[in-house]
Amino acid sequence: MVLSKVKKGVNVKILSFDKGLKHKTIMTGLGILPGDAIQVIAPSFLGSPLTLKLTDGETVALRLSEACLINVEELN
């Protein structure tokens, strides 16, 4: 599954970045790392960014074009 398809309130684990993601250093700088658990706080609405809560409690927004290049798995 890709991050852009995750629904509000769902916790996921980041598995990997797709090869098409050009800004991997920006992702790691934001704290979005493979192996981390994150939660989708607010889904994209009419093209606006996806809002995520990281494991350290930080909140970040991510473009859908980038979120669709991040592979995740749902956590129970």
mmCIF file of the N, C-alpha and C atoms, coordinates in Angstrom:
data_MODEL
# 
_entry.id   MODEL 
# 
loop_
_atom_site.group_PDB 
_atom_site.id 
_atom_site.type_symbol 
_atom_site.label_atom_id 
_atom_site.label_alt_id 
_atom_site.label_comp_id 
_atom_site.label_asym_id 
_atom_site.label_entity_id 
_atom_site.label_seq_id 
_atom_site.pdbx_PDB_ins_code 
_atom_site.Cartn_x 
_atom_site.Cartn_y 
_atom_site.Cartn_z 
_atom_site.occupancy 
_atom_site.B_iso_or_equiv 
_atom_site.pdbx_formal_charge 
_atom_site.auth_seq_id 
_atom_site.auth_comp_id 
_atom_site.auth_asym_id 
_atom_site.auth_atom_id 
_atom_site.pdbx_PDB_model_num 
ATOM 1   N N  . MET A 1 1  ? 0.853  -1.165 0.000  1.00 0.00 ? 1  MET A N  1 
ATOM 2   C CA . MET A 1 1  ? 0.000  0.000  0.000  1.00 0.00 ? 1  MET A CA 1 
ATOM 3   C C  . MET A 1 1  ? 0.906  1.237  0.000  1.00 0.00 ? 1  MET A C  1 
ATOM 4   N N  . VAL A 1 2  ? 0.409  2.323  -0.569 1.00 0.00 ? 2  VAL A N  1 
ATOM 5   C CA . VAL A 1 2  ? 1.170  3.575  -0.555 1.00 0.00 ? 2  VAL A CA 1 
ATOM 6   C C  . VAL A 1 2  ? 0.531  4.557  0.419  1.00 0.00 ? 2  VAL A C  1 
ATOM 7   N N  . LEU A 1 3  ? 1.333  5.447  0.950  1.00 0.00 ? 3  LEU A N  1 
ATOM 8   C CA . LEU A 1 3  ? 0.893  6.368  1.991  1.00 0.00 ? 3  LEU A CA 1 
ATOM 9   C C  . LEU A 1 3  ? -0.272 7.246  1.550  1.00 0.00 ? 3  LEU A C  1 
ATOM 10  N N  . SER A 1 4  ? -0.328 7.619  0.297  1.00 0.00 ? 4  SER A N  1 
ATOM 11  C CA . SER A 1 4  ? -1.399 8.495  -0.178 1.00 0.00 ? 4  SER A CA 1 
ATOM 12  C C  . SER A 1 4  ? -2.781 7.845  -0.109 1.00 0.00 ? 4  SER A C  1 
ATOM 13  N N  . LYS A 1 5  ? -2.855 6.523  0.023  1.00 0.00 ? 5  LYS A N  1 
ATOM 14  C CA . LYS A 1 5  ? -4.131 5.798  0.066  1.00 0.00 ? 5  LYS A CA 1 
ATOM 15  C C  . LYS A 1 5  ? -4.609 5.499  1.488  1.00 0.00 ? 5  LYS A C  1 
ATOM 16  N N  . VAL A 1 6  ? -3.827 5.864  2.494  1.00 0.00 ? 6  VAL A N  1 
ATOM 17  C CA . VAL A 1 6  ? -4.163 5.563  3.889  1.00 0.00 ? 6  VAL A CA 1 
ATOM 18  C C  . VAL A 1 6  ? -5.249 6.522  4.380  1.00 0.00 ? 6  VAL A C  1 
ATOM 19  N N  . LYS A 1 7  ? -6.213 5.992  5.098  1.00 0.00 ? 7  LYS A N  1 
ATOM 20  C CA . LYS A 1 7  ? -7.333 6.785  5.605  1.00 0.00 ? 7  LYS A CA 1 
ATOM 21  C C  . LYS A 1 7  ? -6.982 7.452  6.939  1.00 0.00 ? 7  LYS A C  1 
ATOM 22  N N  . LYS A 1 8  ? -7.752 8.467  7.280  1.00 0.00 ? 8  LYS A N  1 
ATOM 23  C CA . LYS A 1 8  ? -7.581 9.238  8.510  1.00 0.00 ? 8  LYS A CA 1 
ATOM 24  C C  . LYS A 1 8  ? -7.614 8.334  9.737  1.00 0.00 ? 8  LYS A C  1 
ATOM 25  N N  . GLY A 1 9  ? -6.682 8.543  10.665 1.00 0.00 ? 9  GLY A N  1 
ATOM 26  C CA . GLY A 1 9  ? -6.651 7.811  11.919 1.00 0.00 ? 9  GLY A CA 1 
ATOM 27  C C  . GLY A 1 9  ? -5.922 6.487  11.871 1.00 0.00 ? 9  GLY A C  1 
ATOM 28  N N  . VAL A 1 10 ? -5.479 6.071  10.701 1.00 0.00 ? 10 VAL A N  1 
ATOM 29  C CA . VAL A 1 10 ? -4.813 4.774  10.553 1.00 0.00 ? 10 VAL A CA 1 
ATOM 30  C C  . VAL A 1 10 ? -3.320 4.918  10.829 1.00 0.00 ? 10 VAL A C  1 
ATOM 31  N N  . ASN A 1 11 ? -2.793 3.979  11.611 1.00 0.00 ? 11 ASN A N  1 
ATOM 32  C CA . ASN A 1 11 ? -1.358 3.933  11.889 1.00 0.00 ? 11 ASN A CA 1 
ATOM 33  C C  . ASN A 1 11 ? -0.692 2.995  10.891 1.00 0.00 ? 11 ASN A C  1 
ATOM 34  N N  . VAL A 1 12 ? 0.423  3.444  10.337 1.00 0.00 ? 12 VAL A N  1 
ATOM 35  C CA . VAL A 1 12 ? 1.150  2.640  9.361  1.00 0.00 ? 12 VAL A CA 1 
ATOM 36  C C  . VAL A 1 12 ? 2.641  2.643  9.687  1.00 0.00 ? 12 VAL A C  1 
ATOM 37  N N  . LYS A 1 13 ? 3.317  1.656  9.158  1.00 0.00 ? 13 LYS A N  1 
ATOM 38  C CA . LYS A 1 13 ? 4.770  1.559  9.267  1.00 0.00 ? 13 LYS A CA 1 
ATOM 39  C C  . LYS A 1 13 ? 5.348  1.831  7.885  1.00 0.00 ? 13 LYS A C  1 
ATOM 40  N N  . ILE A 1 14 ? 6.353  2.678  7.822  1.00 0.00 ? 14 ILE A N  1 
ATOM 41  C CA . ILE A 1 14 ? 7.001  2.979  6.552  1.00 0.00 ? 14 ILE A CA 1 
ATOM 42  C C  . ILE A 1 14 ? 7.910  1.813  6.189  1.00 0.00 ? 14 ILE A C  1 
ATOM 43  N N  . LEU A 1 15 ? 7.693  1.263  5.000  1.00 0.00 ? 15 LEU A N  1 
ATOM 44  C CA . LEU A 1 15 ? 8.498  0.141  4.535  1.00 0.00 ? 15 LEU A CA 1 
ATOM 45  C C  . LEU A 1 15 ? 9.672  0.603  3.681  1.00 0.00 ? 15 LEU A C  1 
ATOM 46  N N  . SER A 1 16 ? 9.393  1.461  2.711  1.00 0.00 ? 16 SER A N  1 
ATOM 47  C CA . SER A 1 16 ? 10.454 1.890  1.795  1.00 0.00 ? 16 SER A CA 1 
ATOM 48  C C  . SER A 1 16 ? 10.000 3.097  0.995  1.00 0.00 ? 16 SER A C  1 
ATOM 49  N N  . PHE A 1 17 ? 10.979 3.721  0.340  1.00 0.00 ? 17 PHE A N  1 
ATOM 50  C CA . PHE A 1 17 ? 10.706 4.810  -0.599 1.00 0.00 ? 17 PHE A CA 1 
ATOM 51  C C  . PHE A 1 17 ? 10.823 4.249  -2.010 1.00 0.00 ? 17 PHE A C  1 
ATOM 52  N N  . ASP A 1 18 ? 9.911  4.639  -2.869 1.00 0.00 ? 18 ASP A N  1 
ATOM 53  C CA . ASP A 1 18 ? 9.975  4.243  -4.271 1.00 0.00 ? 18 ASP A CA 1 
ATOM 54  C C  . ASP A 1 18 ? 11.176 4.922  -4.938 1.00 0.00 ? 18 ASP A C  1 
ATOM 55  N N  . LYS A 1 19 ? 11.716 4.298  -5.955 1.00 0.00 ? 19 LYS A N  1 
ATOM 56  C CA . LYS A 1 19 ? 12.867 4.860  -6.661 1.00 0.00 ? 19 LYS A CA 1 
ATOM 57  C C  . LYS A 1 19 ? 12.553 6.198  -7.313 1.00 0.00 ? 19 LYS A C  1 
ATOM 58  N N  . GLY A 1 20 ? 11.271 6.471  -7.562 1.00 0.00 ? 20 GLY A N  1 
ATOM 59  C CA . GLY A 1 20 ? 10.874 7.739  -8.172 1.00 0.00 ? 20 GLY A CA 1 
ATOM 60  C C  . GLY A 1 20 ? 10.895 8.918  -7.231 1.00 0.00 ? 20 GLY A C  1 
ATOM 61  N N  . LEU A 1 21 ? 11.048 8.676  -5.934 1.00 0.00 ? 21 LEU A N  1 
ATOM 62  C CA . LEU A 1 21 ? 11.078 9.763  -4.950 1.00 0.00 ? 21 LEU A CA 1 
ATOM 63  C C  . LEU A 1 21 ? 12.441 10.435 -5.016 1.00 0.00 ? 21 LEU A C  1 
ATOM 64  N N  . LYS A 1 22 ? 12.461 11.665 -5.485 1.00 0.00 ? 22 LYS A N  1 
ATOM 65  C CA . LYS A 1 22 ? 13.715 12.377 -5.712 1.00 0.00 ? 22 LYS A CA 1 
ATOM 66  C C  . LYS A 1 22 ? 14.269 13.032 -4.450 1.00 0.00 ? 22 LYS A C  1 
ATOM 67  N N  . HIS A 1 23 ? 13.414 13.279 -3.475 1.00 0.00 ? 23 HIS A N  1 
ATOM 68  C CA . HIS A 1 23 ? 13.830 14.048 -2.301 1.00 0.00 ? 23 HIS A CA 1 
ATOM 69  C C  . HIS A 1 23 ? 13.890 13.189 -1.037 1.00 0.00 ? 23 HIS A C  1 
ATOM 70  N N  . LYS A 1 24 ? 14.593 12.084 -1.105 1.00 0.00 ? 24 LYS A N  1 
ATOM 71  C CA . LYS A 1 24 ? 14.696 11.189 0.056  1.00 0.00 ? 24 LYS A CA 1 
ATOM 72  C C  . LYS A 1 24 ? 15.369 11.884 1.229  1.00 0.00 ? 24 LYS A C  1 
ATOM 73  N N  . THR A 1 25 ? 16.313 12.764 0.963  1.00 0.00 ? 25 THR A N  1 
ATOM 74  C CA . THR A 1 25 ? 16.981 13.470 2.063  1.00 0.00 ? 25 THR A CA 1 
ATOM 75  C C  . THR A 1 25 ? 16.023 14.412 2.774  1.00 0.00 ? 25 THR A C  1 
ATOM 76  N N  . ILE A 1 26 ? 15.073 14.969 2.047  1.00 0.00 ? 26 ILE A N  1 
ATOM 77  C CA . ILE A 1 26 ? 14.066 15.814 2.692  1.00 0.00 ? 26 ILE A CA 1 
ATOM 78  C C  . ILE A 1 26 ? 13.177 14.966 3.591  1.00 0.00 ? 26 ILE A C  1 
ATOM 79  N N  . MET A 1 27 ? 12.806 13.779 3.127  1.00 0.00 ? 27 MET A N  1 
ATOM 80  C CA . MET A 1 27 ? 11.975 12.879 3.934  1.00 0.00 ? 27 MET A CA 1 
ATOM 81  C C  . MET A 1 27 ? 12.691 12.523 5.235  1.00 0.00 ? 27 MET A C  1 
ATOM 82  N N  . THR A 1 28 ? 13.951 12.166 5.147  1.00 0.00 ? 28 THR A N  1 
ATOM 83  C CA . THR A 1 28 ? 14.694 11.808 6.354  1.00 0.00 ? 28 THR A CA 1 
ATOM 84  C C  . THR A 1 28 ? 14.892 13.027 7.250  1.00 0.00 ? 28 THR A C  1 
ATOM 85  N N  . GLY A 1 29 ? 15.038 14.189 6.658  1.00 0.00 ? 29 GLY A N  1 
ATOM 86  C CA . GLY A 1 29 ? 15.148 15.418 7.441  1.00 0.00 ? 29 GLY A CA 1 
ATOM 87  C C  . GLY A 1 29 ? 13.876 15.743 8.197  1.00 0.00 ? 29 GLY A C  1 
ATOM 88  N N  . LEU A 1 30 ? 12.749 15.379 7.620  1.00 0.00 ? 30 LEU A N  1 
ATOM 89  C CA . LEU A 1 30 ? 11.458 15.576 8.290  1.00 0.00 ? 30 LEU A CA 1 
ATOM 90  C C  . LEU A 1 30 ? 11.203 14.516 9.359  1.00 0.00 ? 30 LEU A C  1 
ATOM 91  N N  . GLY A 1 31 ? 11.998 13.455 9.348  1.00 0.00 ? 31 GLY A N  1 
ATOM 92  C CA . GLY A 1 31 ? 11.790 12.368 10.297 1.00 0.00 ? 31 GLY A CA 1 
ATOM 93  C C  . GLY A 1 31 ? 10.943 11.247 9.745  1.00 0.00 ? 31 GLY A C  1 
ATOM 94  N N  . ILE A 1 32 ? 10.795 11.201 8.441  1.00 0.00 ? 32 ILE A N  1 
ATOM 95  C CA . ILE A 1 32 ? 10.040 10.137 7.783  1.00 0.00 ? 32 ILE A CA 1 
ATOM 96  C C  . ILE A 1 32 ? 11.044 9.106  7.310  1.00 0.00 ? 32 ILE A C  1 
ATOM 97  N N  . LEU A 1 33 ? 11.196 8.044  8.094  1.00 0.00 ? 33 LEU A N  1 
ATOM 98  C CA . LEU A 1 33 ? 12.232 7.040  7.844  1.00 0.00 ? 33 LEU A CA 1 
ATOM 99  C C  . LEU A 1 33 ? 11.638 5.644  7.729  1.00 0.00 ? 33 LEU A C  1 
ATOM 100 N N  . PRO A 1 34 ? 12.208 4.799  6.873  1.00 0.00 ? 34 PRO A N  1 
ATOM 101 C CA . PRO A 1 34 ? 11.753 3.405  6.829  1.00 0.00 ? 34 PRO A CA 1 
ATOM 102 C C  . PRO A 1 34 ? 11.858 2.763  8.220  1.00 0.00 ? 34 PRO A C  1 
ATOM 103 N N  . GLY A 1 35 ? 10.813 2.044  8.589  1.00 0.00 ? 35 GLY A N  1 
ATOM 104 C CA . GLY A 1 35 ? 10.748 1.402  9.896  1.00 0.00 ? 35 GLY A CA 1 
ATOM 105 C C  . GLY A 1 35 ? 9.943  2.186  10.917 1.00 0.00 ? 35 GLY A C  1 
ATOM 106 N N  . ASP A 1 36 ? 9.729  3.472  10.678 1.00 0.00 ? 36 ASP A N  1 
ATOM 107 C CA . ASP A 1 36 ? 8.971  4.309  11.608 1.00 0.00 ? 36 ASP A CA 1 
ATOM 108 C C  . ASP A 1 36 ? 7.466  4.094  11.459 1.00 0.00 ? 36 ASP A C  1 
ATOM 109 N N  . ALA A 1 37 ? 6.760  4.268  12.561 1.00 0.00 ? 37 ALA A N  1 
ATOM 110 C CA . ALA A 1 37 ? 5.301  4.235  12.554 1.00 0.00 ? 37 ALA A CA 1 
ATOM 111 C C  . ALA A 1 37 ? 4.807  5.675  12.505 1.00 0.00 ? 37 ALA A C  1 
ATOM 112 N N  . ILE A 1 38 ? 3.813  5.925  11.671 1.00 0.00 ? 38 ILE A N  1 
ATOM 113 C CA . ILE A 1 38 ? 3.204  7.246  11.580 1.00 0.00 ? 38 ILE A CA 1 
ATOM 114 C C  . ILE A 1 38 ? 1.689  7.083  11.525 1.00 0.00 ? 38 ILE A C  1 
ATOM 115 N N  . GLN A 1 39 ? 0.987  8.190  11.790 1.00 0.00 ? 39 GLN A N  1 
ATOM 116 C CA . GLN A 1 39 ? -0.473 8.176  11.738 1.00 0.00 ? 39 GLN A CA 1 
ATOM 117 C C  . GLN A 1 39 ? -0.941 9.272  10.788 1.00 0.00 ? 39 GLN A C  1 
ATOM 118 N N  . VAL A 1 40 ? -1.924 8.948  9.964  1.00 0.00 ? 40 VAL A N  1 
ATOM 119 C CA . VAL A 1 40 ? -2.535 9.953  9.097  1.00 0.00 ? 40 VAL A CA 1 
ATOM 120 C C  . VAL A 1 40 ? -3.549 10.720 9.935  1.00 0.00 ? 40 VAL A C  1 
ATOM 121 N N  . ILE A 1 41 ? -3.319 12.018 10.081 1.00 0.00 ? 41 ILE A N  1 
ATOM 122 C CA . ILE A 1 41 ? -4.214 12.859 10.885 1.00 0.00 ? 41 ILE A CA 1 
ATOM 123 C C  . ILE A 1 41 ? -5.343 13.417 10.028 1.00 0.00 ? 41 ILE A C  1 
ATOM 124 N N  . ALA A 1 42 ? -4.993 13.893 8.848  1.00 0.00 ? 42 ALA A N  1 
ATOM 125 C CA . ALA A 1 42 ? -5.998 14.454 7.951  1.00 0.00 ? 42 ALA A CA 1 
ATOM 126 C C  . ALA A 1 42 ? -5.665 14.057 6.528  1.00 0.00 ? 42 ALA A C  1 
ATOM 127 N N  . PRO A 1 43 ? -6.630 13.484 5.839  1.00 0.00 ? 43 PRO A N  1 
ATOM 128 C CA . PRO A 1 43 ? -6.393 13.122 4.444  1.00 0.00 ? 43 PRO A CA 1 
ATOM 129 C C  . PRO A 1 43 ? -6.357 14.358 3.565  1.00 0.00 ? 43 PRO A C  1 
ATOM 130 N N  . SER A 1 44 ? -5.851 14.179 2.376  1.00 0.00 ? 44 SER A N  1 
ATOM 131 C CA . SER A 1 44 ? -5.818 15.267 1.413  1.00 0.00 ? 44 SER A CA 1 
ATOM 132 C C  . SER A 1 44 ? -7.240 15.655 1.035  1.00 0.00 ? 44 SER A C  1 
ATOM 133 N N  . PHE A 1 45 ? -7.477 16.934 0.908  1.00 0.00 ? 45 PHE A N  1 
ATOM 134 C CA . PHE A 1 45 ? -8.797 17.423 0.526  1.00 0.00 ? 45 PHE A CA 1 
ATOM 135 C C  . PHE A 1 45 ? -8.641 18.354 -0.665 1.00 0.00 ? 45 PHE A C  1 
ATOM 136 N N  . LEU A 1 46 ? -9.108 17.913 -1.814 1.00 0.00 ? 46 LEU A N  1 
ATOM 137 C CA . LEU A 1 46 ? -9.042 18.708 -3.040 1.00 0.00 ? 46 LEU A CA 1 
ATOM 138 C C  . LEU A 1 46 ? -7.629 19.170 -3.378 1.00 0.00 ? 46 LEU A C  1 
ATOM 139 N N  . GLY A 1 47 ? -6.681 18.253 -3.252 1.00 0.00 ? 47 GLY A N  1 
ATOM 140 C CA . GLY A 1 47 ? -5.314 18.556 -3.663 1.00 0.00 ? 47 GLY A CA 1 
ATOM 141 C C  . GLY A 1 47 ? -4.419 19.134 -2.584 1.00 0.00 ? 47 GLY A C  1 
ATOM 142 N N  . SER A 1 48 ? -4.965 19.340 -1.390 1.00 0.00 ? 48 SER A N  1 
ATOM 143 C CA . SER A 1 48 ? -4.129 19.867 -0.317 1.00 0.00 ? 48 SER A CA 1 
ATOM 144 C C  . SER A 1 48 ? -3.252 18.750 0.238  1.00 0.00 ? 48 SER A C  1 
ATOM 145 N N  . PRO A 1 49 ? -2.247 19.095 1.033  1.00 0.00 ? 49 PRO A N  1 
ATOM 146 C CA . PRO A 1 49 ? -1.332 18.061 1.537  1.00 0.00 ? 49 PRO A CA 1 
ATOM 147 C C  . PRO A 1 49 ? -1.978 17.085 2.527  1.00 0.00 ? 49 PRO A C  1 
ATOM 148 N N  . LEU A 1 50 ? -1.318 15.966 2.664  1.00 0.00 ? 50 LEU A N  1 
ATOM 149 C CA . LEU A 1 50 ? -1.678 14.929 3.628  1.00 0.00 ? 50 LEU A CA 1 
ATOM 150 C C  . LEU A 1 50 ? -0.987 15.303 4.940  1.00 0.00 ? 50 LEU A C  1 
ATOM 151 N N  . THR A 1 51 ? -1.717 15.306 6.050  1.00 0.00 ? 51 THR A N  1 
ATOM 152 C CA . THR A 1 51 ? -1.139 15.666 7.344  1.00 0.00 ? 51 THR A CA 1 
ATOM 153 C C  . THR A 1 51 ? -0.840 14.395 8.128  1.00 0.00 ? 51 THR A C  1 
ATOM 154 N N  . LEU A 1 52 ? 0.402  14.298 8.634  1.00 0.00 ? 52 LEU A N  1 
ATOM 155 C CA . LEU A 1 52 ? 0.887  13.102 9.317  1.00 0.00 ? 52 LEU A CA 1 
ATOM 156 C C  . LEU A 1 52 ? 1.392  13.431 10.706 1.00 0.00 ? 52 LEU A C  1 
ATOM 157 N N  . LYS A 1 53 ? 1.228  12.472 11.622 1.00 0.00 ? 53 LYS A N  1 
ATOM 158 C CA . LYS A 1 53 ? 1.810  12.583 12.956 1.00 0.00 ? 53 LYS A CA 1 
ATOM 159 C C  . LYS A 1 53 ? 2.928  11.554 13.034 1.00 0.00 ? 53 LYS A C  1 
ATOM 160 N N  . LEU A 1 54 ? 4.143  12.023 13.299 1.00 0.00 ? 54 LEU A N  1 
ATOM 161 C CA . LEU A 1 54 ? 5.304  11.149 13.370 1.00 0.00 ? 54 LEU A CA 1 
ATOM 162 C C  . LEU A 1 54 ? 5.431  10.526 14.752 1.00 0.00 ? 54 LEU A C  1 
ATOM 163 N N  . THR A 1 55 ? 6.322  9.562  14.901 1.00 0.00 ? 55 THR A N  1 
ATOM 164 C CA . THR A 1 55 ? 6.479  8.847  16.167 1.00 0.00 ? 55 THR A CA 1 
ATOM 165 C C  . THR A 1 55 ? 6.897  9.754  17.312 1.00 0.00 ? 55 THR A C  1 
ATOM 166 N N  . ASP A 1 56 ? 7.611  10.843 17.016 1.00 0.00 ? 56 ASP A N  1 
ATOM 167 C CA . ASP A 1 56 ? 8.052  11.750 18.081 1.00 0.00 ? 56 ASP A CA 1 
ATOM 168 C C  . ASP A 1 56 ? 7.009  12.805 18.424 1.00 0.00 ? 56 ASP A C  1 
ATOM 169 N N  . GLY A 1 57 ? 5.810  12.708 17.813 1.00 0.00 ? 57 GLY A N  1 
ATOM 170 C CA . GLY A 1 57 ? 4.731  13.633 18.094 1.00 0.00 ? 57 GLY A CA 1 
ATOM 171 C C  . GLY A 1 57 ? 4.664  14.821 17.159 1.00 0.00 ? 57 GLY A C  1 
ATOM 172 N N  . GLU A 1 58 ? 5.670  14.991 16.323 1.00 0.00 ? 58 GLU A N  1 
ATOM 173 C CA . GLU A 1 58 ? 5.678  16.089 15.360 1.00 0.00 ? 58 GLU A CA 1 
ATOM 174 C C  . GLU A 1 58 ? 4.600  15.879 14.309 1.00 0.00 ? 58 GLU A C  1 
ATOM 175 N N  . THR A 1 59 ? 4.072  16.974 13.795 1.00 0.00 ? 59 THR A N  1 
ATOM 176 C CA . THR A 1 59 ? 3.091  16.936 12.725 1.00 0.00 ? 59 THR A CA 1 
ATOM 177 C C  . THR A 1 59 ? 3.718  17.545 11.483 1.00 0.00 ? 59 THR A C  1 
ATOM 178 N N  . VAL A 1 60 ? 3.590  16.853 10.356 1.00 0.00 ? 60 VAL A N  1 
ATOM 179 C CA . VAL A 1 60 ? 4.118  17.353 9.090  1.00 0.00 ? 60 VAL A CA 1 
ATOM 180 C C  . VAL A 1 60 ? 3.064  17.195 8.003  1.00 0.00 ? 60 VAL A C  1 
ATOM 181 N N  . ALA A 1 61 ? 3.204  18.005 6.968  1.00 0.00 ? 61 ALA A N  1 
ATOM 182 C CA . ALA A 1 61 ? 2.338  17.898 5.795  1.00 0.00 ? 61 ALA A CA 1 
ATOM 183 C C  . ALA A 1 61 ? 3.195  17.418 4.633  1.00 0.00 ? 61 ALA A C  1 
ATOM 184 N N  . LEU A 1 62 ? 2.603  16.584 3.806  1.00 0.00 ? 62 LEU A N  1 
ATOM 185 C CA . LEU A 1 62 ? 3.326  15.966 2.702  1.00 0.00 ? 62 LEU A CA 1 
ATOM 186 C C  . LEU A 1 62 ? 2.477  16.021 1.438  1.00 0.00 ? 62 LEU A C  1 
ATOM 187 N N  . ARG A 1 63 ? 3.085  16.407 0.337  1.00 0.00 ? 63 ARG A N  1 
ATOM 188 C CA . ARG A 1 63 ? 2.368  16.431 -0.946 1.00 0.00 ? 63 ARG A CA 1 
ATOM 189 C C  . ARG A 1 63 ? 1.919  15.028 -1.323 1.00 0.00 ? 63 ARG A C  1 
ATOM 190 N N  . LEU A 1 64 ? 0.774  14.941 -1.962 1.00 0.00 ? 64 LEU A N  1 
ATOM 191 C CA . LEU A 1 64 ? 0.281  13.639 -2.423 1.00 0.00 ? 64 LEU A CA 1 
ATOM 192 C C  . LEU A 1 64 ? 1.229  13.011 -3.429 1.00 0.00 ? 64 LEU A C  1 
ATOM 193 N N  . SER A 1 65 ? 1.874  13.837 -4.247 1.00 0.00 ? 65 SER A N  1 
ATOM 194 C CA . SER A 1 65 ? 2.807  13.314 -5.245 1.00 0.00 ? 65 SER A CA 1 
ATOM 195 C C  . SER A 1 65 ? 3.996  12.617 -4.580 1.00 0.00 ? 65 SER A C  1 
ATOM 196 N N  . GLU A 1 66 ? 4.342  13.033 -3.372 1.00 0.00 ? 66 GLU A N  1 
ATOM 197 C CA . GLU A 1 66 ? 5.412  12.373 -2.619 1.00 0.00 ? 66 GLU A CA 1 
ATOM 198 C C  . GLU A 1 66 ? 4.871  11.193 -1.822 1.00 0.00 ? 66 GLU A C  1 
ATOM 199 N N  . ALA A 1 67 ? 3.678  11.360 -1.237 1.00 0.00 ? 67 ALA A N  1 
ATOM 200 C CA . ALA A 1 67 ? 3.073  10.297 -0.428 1.00 0.00 ? 67 ALA A CA 1 
ATOM 201 C C  . ALA A 1 67 ? 2.782  9.048  -1.253 1.00 0.00 ? 67 ALA A C  1 
ATOM 202 N N  . CYS A 1 68 ? 2.522  9.214  -2.541 1.00 0.00 ? 68 CYS A N  1 
ATOM 203 C CA . CYS A 1 68 ? 2.235  8.045  -3.369 1.00 0.00 ? 68 CYS A CA 1 
ATOM 204 C C  . CYS A 1 68 ? 3.506  7.262  -3.707 1.00 0.00 ? 68 CYS A C  1 
ATOM 205 N N  . LEU A 1 69 ? 4.670  7.770  -3.312 1.00 0.00 ? 69 LEU A N  1 
ATOM 206 C CA . LEU A 1 69 ? 5.943  7.088  -3.551 1.00 0.00 ? 69 LEU A CA 1 
ATOM 207 C C  . LEU A 1 69 ? 6.540  6.493  -2.275 1.00 0.00 ? 69 LEU A C  1 
ATOM 208 N N  . ILE A 1 70 ? 5.739  6.466  -1.204 1.00 0.00 ? 70 ILE A N  1 
ATOM 209 C CA . ILE A 1 70 ? 6.187  5.899  0.071  1.00 0.00 ? 70 ILE A CA 1 
ATOM 210 C C  . ILE A 1 70 ? 5.355  4.650  0.350  1.00 0.00 ? 70 ILE A C  1 
ATOM 211 N N  . ASN A 1 71 ? 6.016  3.507  0.438  1.00 0.00 ? 71 ASN A N  1 
ATOM 212 C CA . ASN A 1 71 ? 5.359  2.219  0.677  1.00 0.00 ? 71 ASN A CA 1 
ATOM 213 C C  . ASN A 1 71 ? 5.195  1.998  2.165  1.00 0.00 ? 71 ASN A C  1 
ATOM 214 N N  . VAL A 1 72 ? 3.986  1.611  2.571  1.00 0.00 ? 72 VAL A N  1 
ATOM 215 C CA . VAL A 1 72 ? 3.676  1.429  3.986  1.00 0.00 ? 72 VAL A CA 1 
ATOM 216 C C  . VAL A 1 72 ? 2.867  0.149  4.190  1.00 0.00 ? 72 VAL A C  1 
ATOM 217 N N  . GLU A 1 73 ? 2.801  -0.275 5.455  1.00 0.00 ? 73 GLU A N  1 
ATOM 218 C CA . GLU A 1 73 ? 1.885  -1.352 5.827  1.00 0.00 ? 73 GLU A CA 1 
ATOM 219 C C  . GLU A 1 73 ? 1.095  -0.910 7.040  1.00 0.00 ? 73 GLU A C  1 
ATOM 220 N N  . GLU A 1 74 ? -0.173 -1.303 7.088  1.00 0.00 ? 74 GLU A N  1 
ATOM 221 C CA . GLU A 1 74 ? -1.047 -0.917 8.182  1.00 0.00 ? 74 GLU A CA 1 
ATOM 222 C C  . GLU A 1 74 ? -0.672 -1.675 9.438  1.00 0.00 ? 74 GLU A C  1 
ATOM 223 N N  . LEU A 1 75 ? -0.677 -0.946 10.581 1.00 0.00 ? 75 LEU A N  1 
ATOM 224 C CA . LEU A 1 75 ? -0.421 -1.563 11.877 1.00 0.00 ? 75 LEU A CA 1 
ATOM 225 C C  . LEU A 1 75 ? -1.751 -1.791 12.577 1.00 0.00 ? 75 LEU A C  1 
ATOM 226 N N  . ASN A 1 76 ? -1.855 -2.878 13.308 1.00 0.00 ? 76 ASN A N  1 
ATOM 227 C CA . ASN A 1 76 ? -3.095 -3.180 14.025 1.00 0.00 ? 76 ASN A CA 1 
ATOM 228 C C  . ASN A 1 76 ? -3.061 -2.651 15.422 1.00 0.00 ? 76 ASN A C  1 
# 
